[in-house]
Every structure is written in structure tokens, then in C-alpha cells.
Amino acid sequence: MDTNRKKELKDAYKSRKVVGGICSIRCSGSQNVKVQATTDIEGSRNRFNFAVLTDTCPDPSMREDWLKYGSKSFSFSVLEEIKKSDSQTDEEFSKDIEALYDIYRLPE
């Protein structure tokens, strides 16, 4: 790959819109749900899809259900997402995600 193409790809990656938020992994067999905060929703979705494709449990705390019910009983969903603003630092964005996650952890 030539240097110009590498630079284009690097610039495109740096200028992409970063979307984070709250997602969940659910096992339909046991009805267990793992709620997670992430600064990269697409990355989390890709990791989940890869885990299903390779039949490897995406979260160690769900391994027992994974072995019992299999990968087909698991699903990934986005509960809420927020976009990182151009003026936000990575740390500020992470703190916003954590604050959102705290809301999801509060008992009803």
C-alpha cells in the first residue's frame, strides 16, 4: 500500500464520528443480561459478532450460559448511544459514558 493511501485511511479513521454508549448482551436461554458501557459501540458490536462467529464467549461472566445454551441464544443490543463532540477530550467522553452507565445501574 502506498504512503498516500495509508495517509488517507489514517485521516479517515481520525475524522470518523466516535459513538459510545450503553449496550447489552442477552442470553435468551437463561434471560441473563450483561449491561456494559463502551466508548466505541461499533467496536463492541464487532467483537460480539466475532465471538459468535468463532463460538467464543464474549464475556467471561456469561461463560456458563454460553456453554449451556450456545452462541445462537445470545444477542447484542444498543440501549443508548451518545456521540463524542469535536470539543470533547477522550477523558471527558469516557466520564460522560460512565455517568450514563451509572444511571442504568441504579435500582428501579
C-alpha positions in Angstrom: 0.0 0.0 0.0 1.4 3.4 -0.9 2.0 6.2 1.5 -0.7 8.4 0.2 -3.3 5.7 0.6 -2.1 5.0 4.2 -2.4 8.7 5.0 -5.9 8.8 3.5 -7.0 5.8 5.6 -5.4 7.3 8.7 -7.1 10.6 8.2 -10.4 9.0 7.6 -10.1 7.0 10.8 -9.1 10.1 12.8 -12.0 12.1 11.4 -14.7 9.5 12.0 -17.6 10.2 14.4 -17.0 8.4 17.7 -20.2 6.9 19.2 -20.2 5.4 22.6 -23.0 4.4 25.0 -24.6 1.6 26.8 -25.1 -1.9 25.2 -26.2 -5.2 26.5 -25.6 -8.9 25.8 -28.6 -11.1 26.5 -29.0 -14.8 26.7 -32.5 -15.9 25.7 -32.0 -19.3 27.3 -31.4 -18.0 30.8 -32.7 -14.5 30.4 -29.4 -13.2 31.9 -28.4 -9.7 30.7 -25.0 -8.1 30.9 -25.1 -4.3 30.6 -21.9 -2.6 29.5 -20.6 0.9 29.0 -18.4 1.5 25.9 -16.7 4.4 24.2 -17.0 2.5 20.9 -20.4 0.9 20.1 -19.3 -0.4 16.7 -16.2 -2.0 18.2 -18.3 -3.7 20.8 -20.8 -4.9 18.2 -17.9 -6.2 16.0 -16.3 -8.0 19.0 -19.7 -9.7 19.8 -20.2 -10.7 16.2 -16.7 -12.1 16.0 -17.3 -14.1 19.3 -20.5 -15.6 17.9 -18.7 -16.4 14.6 -15.8 -18.1 16.3 -18.0 -19.6 19.1 -16.0 -17.9 21.9 -17.9 -16.4 24.8 -17.7 -12.5 24.6 -17.9 -12.1 28.3 -16.4 -14.4 31.0 -19.3 -13.8 33.4 -21.6 -15.4 30.8 -19.5 -18.4 30.0 -21.7 -20.9 31.8 -24.7 -19.8 29.8 -22.7 -19.8 26.6 -21.7 -23.4 27.1 -25.2 -24.4 28.2 -27.3 -22.6 25.6 -24.8 -21.9 22.7 -24.0 -18.8 20.8 -27.3 -18.7 18.9 -29.1 -17.8 22.2 -27.1 -14.6 22.6 -27.9 -11.2 21.2 -26.3 -7.8 21.3 -28.3 -4.6 21.5 -27.6 -0.9 21.9 -29.6 0.6 24.8 -28.4 4.2 24.4 -25.7 6.0 22.4 -24.0 9.3 22.6 -21.7 11.0 20.1 -18.4 12.4 21.1 -18.4 16.1 20.3 -15.4 17.7 18.5 -14.6 19.7 21.6 -14.6 16.8 24.0 -11.4 15.1 25.1 -11.3 11.3 25.3 -11.3 11.6 29.1 -14.4 13.8 29.1 -16.2 11.5 26.7 -15.3 8.5 29.0 -16.7 10.3 32.0 -20.0 11.1 30.2 -20.3 7.4 29.3 -19.6 6.4 32.9 -22.3 8.9 34.1 -24.8 7.3 31.7 -23.8 3.8 32.8 -24.4 4.9 36.5 -28.0 5.7 35.5 -28.5 2.2 34.0 -27.1 0.6 37.2 -29.5 2.4 39.6 -32.1 0.2 41.0 -35.7 1.0 39.9 
